[in-house]
């Protein structure tokens, strides 16, 4: 038993230190199609960002604020359809800088952070236009 444990340990160390080399060519690759790796092109995972206010609103806002901004999000927010363009712009920029909001601040901060100046303008214009 004294000899057996060191022997197994040395085999383990030797097995872990040997380098595994990839096949040199396609001819050296495994012939079993189940074992052989195949290249699958990556799938498109990005979501296309809308460039108009209506689509941007539908994608970013409607699930909480309603299709026309007529709902109080989670029963806690202002009804955004009643806000002016300036109020909406101020609120979105405030959410981005963490200087605006109450109960909904954490949720809206994440939504607003991803918006650029143009998108804020599109949303403000679209929402205030209802």
PyMOL commands that set and color helices and strands:
alter all, ss='L'
color gray80, all
select helices_A, chain A and resi 2-17+26-28+53-60+62-65+73-75+80-82+85-97+105-113+117-128
alter helices_A, ss='H'
color red, helices_A
deselect
rebuild
show_as cartoon
